């Protein structure tokens, strides 16, 4: 039961991150902005869409009987966030 509660909180945070990235895709994110690089908006948009899809998948998997299905959501969302961070750090190089 505790796994479902923790995963529910994680999915809500992931959904908020997708919402934040989507609404700030034309502005500033940390020290990066879309005025210096045209690809920044595209990267933020695709990441927000992918995180939204992963949230939907995560909520579907959350209510399944097998508790190990939640690891799918954790792994996929971690890979997405890792890819996003690597892409925005290589923009200026």
Helices and strands as residue ranges (DSSP letters): H 2-23, E 28-29, E 32-33, H 39-62, G 67-69, H 70-89
